[in-house]
Amino acid sequence: MKRDDLHLIKAFEEYYRKNVEAPFIKALVSLIEDTAFKDGVIPKTFKRRLQALVNLYAKDLEKVFEQFSQETDEKVYKAFFEELKDQLPKRFRHKNTEYLIDTAKERILKRTPQNPNWIVVLGLLGYMKRPAFELWKYYAQDGLKLSERIWKNAKELSQQIQKQILLSVQTGMSAKRLADQILQTAEQQPISIPKYLQKQMASGDPEKVARKIEKYIMKKQRYNAMRVARTEIQRMWRADYVQLAKQLSFVKGVKWNLSASHPKVDICDEYATADVGLGPGVYPPDAVPNNGHPAHPNCICYLTTVLEPIEEMVR
C-alpha cells in the first residue's frame, strides 16, 4: 500500500534538516567559537545570544509545522479520494441516493429523488476551509499543545547546550591544572603529558566544544524534533482522514491497520483486532479510537475505509 503520510513525514525531515537545523547549528557553532569561557564560566552575553538563537529555532519550527499542516490537508484528501475511486464504480447507488465520482475535479457528488440536482458532498475546495492546523489546539497525553511542546523542547535544548559547554570547558580546565601539577612536581628529567590528558585538555577548546555541541544537536535534538514531527503529522493526517470518512453515508467503518514495521505488541494491537460488530479493527467513523490520532509517540499505523454495499448504476 502506498503510504503518502510517510512520504510527507520524510519530506518534513528533509526540509527540517536543511532549513531549520542547519542554519541553527551554523550560527550556534560560530557563537561558541567566538566566545571565551574564562574560568569555566558561561558569559551573560553568550546566554542572551544563545536564547535569541533558540527562540528563532522554535519560531522556524512552528512555521514549518504550519506549512506542512496545509500540505497535509491537501495530500490526505487526494489519498482518501484515490482510495475511494479504486473501490467504487464511476456511478453508483447507496440506498435511495445516487453518487457520481468526478475524477477531473476530484470530488464526489450526489442526488436524491427529493433533490434531482447534483450537489458536491466531498471536494478539496470545500474541505480546505477546515485546516489540519486546528490541531494546534489539541492537547496530547503530556497535557501540552503542539506549540507549547515546541517551546518546551527549545527551552530544554538551551539548557542542555549550556550544560554540555560547561562539562567540556570544566573538563579541559581540570585536565590543564592536573597537567601543570605534573610539570611542577616533576624532577628535572624531561616529562610528557599523558595522551588522555591531552585529549581532555583539548575538549575545553571553543572549537572542540562547538563540534561536540554540533554532534549533540544532530543526534539527540534531531531525534526529539523528529519524534514530535512524526507524531503530529500522523495526528493531522488521521484526524483529517476520519473527518472525511464521516462526511460520506456509504462509509460503514474505518479500519485501524498495523504498520508493516510495527515493532512490538502495544495498544495498537488491541485497536487493530478488537471487534465492535463490523469486523476486526473496524469502527464506526464517529467511534474510531482516539478519533484516529496516534495511540503513542512514533505510531505509524494507518486507516482505511470499509464501505457498505453499493449498486453500480447504468448511465
GIKAJO-V940720 format. One record per backbone hydrogen bond with DSSP energy under -0.5 kcal/mol. NH is the residue of the N-H (numbers start at 1). CO is the residue of the C=O. Records with the same first field share a line. If there is no record, write none. Layout:
NH->CO, CO
This chain:
4->2
7->3
8->4
9->5
10->6
11->7
12->8
13->9
14->10
15->11
16->12
17->13
18->14
19->15
20->16
21->16
22->17
24->20
25->21
26->22
27->23
28->24
29->25
30->26
31->27
32->28
33->29
34->30
35->32
37->35
38->36
40->37
41->38
43->41
47->43
48->44
49->45
50->46
51->47
52->48
53->49
54->50
55->51
56->52
57->53
58->54
59->55
60->56
61->57
62->58
63->59
64->60
65->61
66->62
67->63
68->64
69->65
70->66
71->67
72->68
73->69
74->70
75->71
76->72
77->73
78->74
79->75
80->76
81->77
82->78
83->79
84->80
85->81
86->82
87->83, 84
88->84
92->99
93->311
94->97
97->94
98->111
99->92
100->109
101->90
102->100, 107
103->101
106->102
107->102
108->122
109->100
110->119
111->98
112->115
113->96
119->110
121->108, 119
122->108
124->106
127->123
128->124
129->126
130->127
131->129
134->131
135->132
136->133
137->134
138->135
140->138, 144
143->140
149->145
150->146
151->147
152->148
153->149
154->150
155->151
156->152
157->153
158->154
159->155
160->156
161->157
162->158
163->159
164->160
165->161
166->162
167->163
168->164
169->165
170->166
171->167
172->168
173->169
174->170
175->171
176->172
177->173
178->174
179->175
180->176
181->177
182->178
183->179
184->180
185->181
186->182
198->194
199->195
200->196
201->197
202->198
203->199
204->201
205->202
209->205
210->206
211->207
212->208
213->209
214->210
215->211
216->212
217->213
218->214
219->215
220->216
221->216
222->217
223->219
224->220
225->221
226->222
227->223
228->224
229->225
230->226
231->227
232->228
233->229
234->230
235->231
236->232
237->233
238->234
239->235
240->236
241->237
242->238
243->239
244->240
245->241
246->242
247->243, 244
248->245
249->247
251->248
252->250, 306
253->306
254->283
255->304
256->281
257->255, 302
262->259
269->266
270->266
271->267
272->268
273->269, 270
274->270
276->274, 282
281->274
282->279
283->254
287->284
288->285
291->288
292->289
293->290
299->296
302->257
304->255
306->253
308->250
311->93
313->91
315->313
